Amino acid sequence: MLTNTPEATPAKGVPNHIAMIMDGNGRWAKERGLPRKLGHKRGAEALKTILTEGQKLGVRYLTVYAFSSENWGRPQEEVSALMGLLGHYLDKEAELLIKNQIRFRTIGDISTLSPDLRQRVAELEERTASFDGLHLTIALSYGARQEITHAVKQLMEDGAEVSEEAIASRLNTADLPELDLLIRTGGEQRLSNFLLWQSAYTELYFTETYWPDFTAEHLQKAMECFTSRERRFGHV
């Protein structure tokens, strides 16, 4: 993550880096009497829509919370469905990413994924490594506290001086720009162990809309709200 101190200027135009907590898939399905896995499937479709619209609007970086380190504690049937959906996404949506020159990468402890999924993740990262249309980062088996703890341990092992810059350079997001806007769907108003360090001066936007129902119009509304805010970064 870039560590330059931002200037205290009003937010204008398109946020460069947006993060999303894609919440509400299970509740969306439950309210319709459907299996939770169908909610997650519908959520994957919503992500395709947001990718396309975000690129149209000029968003350069999009980081989404797909599977947290705590999600491994969900019922095995749901975890299996999510892993199957990830595999499907890696296979079926690869052409969408390639066609639109979208760079794909992941953050989190992917060592917890199956060898097959790890290989497919690595292959898609390699295939899109040179793209610069939009940078899509998917957080898989990710936890912000774990990320910060790992960064501090690495800092100690390196014998480096402790500083904000030194810690930031050892985070999963070290090569990503500062986070401008974080959107959470589904009505909850918390970060749920997602990008805690990176969200220090991020604008937060919460909506009651469940993720499967989140559309291009919802994204535009969130961005309009962002543009209307004045970002001081602790200054007057």
N, C-alpha and C positions, 0 to 999 in steps of 0.2 A: 504494500500500500504506500502511496506517496506520503511523505511525512512533512512536506512544506506547510507552514502555518498559513491557513487561508485568510484572505483579507476580509474585513467586515463590510461586505457590499450586499445590496439587495439581490435576492434571487431573481434572475430574469432568464427567460428562454427555457430550453429543454434541460432537465437534469441529465448530467453526463452518466451517472451511475445510479441505477435503481436496484433495490433489493426487495424481494417479496417473500412473505410467509404465506404460503398457499393453504389457508386453513378453511375447514368446513366441508371437506369432501364426504366424510362419514355422516355428518348431520344432514347434508343434502340428500344422501341416499336414504337415510332412516326416515326422513319426512315423506319420502315417496314410496316407502315400503320395499326398498331395493337393497340388495347386499351392499355392504360397504365398498367392496372391490369395484362395483360399478360407479360409485362416486369418485374413486381414484382414477378410473378410466376416463370419466368425463372431465376430471381435472386436468388430465394430460392433454385433452383436446383444447381446453382453455389456454394452456401454456402455448400451444401452437399459435393460437389467435393473438396472444399478447406479444409473442416473438415477432410476428409479422407486423403488427401495429406499432410496436416499439421501434422497429427498424424504420418504418415509414416516418415516424415522428422525429427521428434523429437521435434516439437513445443509443449510446455507444456501448454501455456495459449493463448487463442484467444478471443479477445473482439471485438464485431461488433456493428456498429451503425445501428440499424434496424428501429427506429422510434424516431424522435426528439420531444422535447416539442413544437417546432414550427410547426411540421408537422400536428398538429391538425387544423391548418388554411388552409389546402388543401381542395379542393372540397369534399363534404361529400361522394360522390360516391367512390372516391379514398380512403378516410379514411376507409370506410366500407369494401372495397376490401382488404385493408392491414390488418385490424383486422380479417377478414375472413381467410386470408392467415396465419396469426399468429395462429389462432385456428387450422387450418389444420396441420401446422407444429408441434404444440404441440401434436396432436393426431397421425399423421402418421409417424413422424420421431422419436418418442420416442424410438421405438425398435432399430433404428440405434444407438442412443446414448447409450442405455443399452448394446447392443451387443458389442460396442467398448469401454465400460467403460468410457464414456465421462460424465463429471460432467456438469450439466446445472444450470445456475443461471442468474438472471437479475439485472440490475441497472437502476435507474430512478424512476419516480413517478408512480408506477403501480396502485396507487389508482384511477388514471384517466381511467383505463381500466374497462370494464364491469365486474360485479361480477363473471360471468361465466369464463371469461378469467383469472381473478385473481386466481380463484380456480384451473384452469388447470395449470397455471404457478407454483403455490405452490405445486401441486401434483407432477409435473415433477422434481422440485427442490428437493423434499423429496425423490423421487425414485432414484435419481442419487447422493444424498448427500455423499455417501461413496466412489464414484468412483474417480480414480486418473489417468485415461488414458490420458485425455486432459481436460482442464478446459475451457468450452465455456461460455462466459458471453455475454448476449444480452442486449444492451441498448435500453430500451423501455420508451417512453415519458421522454426522458433524455435530460438535458441541463446542460452543465458544469458550467455556471455562477450560475444557480439555485443551483447546487450541492455545490459549494463553499460558496454561501450565507447561505445555510442551515447549513453547517459545522461551519461557524463562529457564527451563532446564537446559535447553540448547545454549542459551546465553551463558549459563554457568559453566557448561562443558567447554565452551569456546574461550572462557576466561576473559570475556569482553566486559567493558564498563557498562553498567546498567543505565539505560536512558530510554525515553519513549521511542526514539528513532531505532535503537538497537532491538527493542522488543518488536516493534512494527515490522522490521525487516525480516523477522523470523516467523511471522504469522503466515497462515495459508494464503492470505490475500496480499502478500508483499508486493506483487507486481501489478496490483489493481489500483486504480485511482481512488481518491476519497469517496466515501458513500454520501450521496446527496439526499436521497429519498428512500425511505423504507415503508412499504405498503403491507398491511396485514388485513386479510379478508376474514370473514366468519364471525365478526363481532367481538372477539377477545382483544384486550388492550394490554398486551405484554410482549416481551421479546423472545421468551421461551428459549433462552440460551443460544440465540442466533446473533452473530456479529456484534457481540457486546463491546469490544474494544473499538471496532470500526464505527459504531453508532453514536459516538460521543457528541457530535454536533450534527447528526443527521436529522432531517425533518421527518417526523413520523406521521403516517396517515392510516387511520383505521376505518374500516367500512363493515357494515352488517352483512353485506353481500357474501354469500358462500363462494368459494373459489370456482366451482364448476359454472356458476352464473356470471363470473367476472368477464366483462366484454371489453371491446375496444373503447366503448363510450365510458366505461368505468375508469379505464386507464387515463383517458383524456381528462376526466374530472379530477383525478388525483394529481395530475401534472398541472392543471390549472390552479389547484389549491397550493401546490408547491410554489408556483410562479408568483402568487399573491403574497407570499410571506417574505419578511425581511430577516435575512440570516446575519446575525451579529458575531457569532463565534466567540461569545464572551465579552465582546467590546461594547462600547456605548453606541 
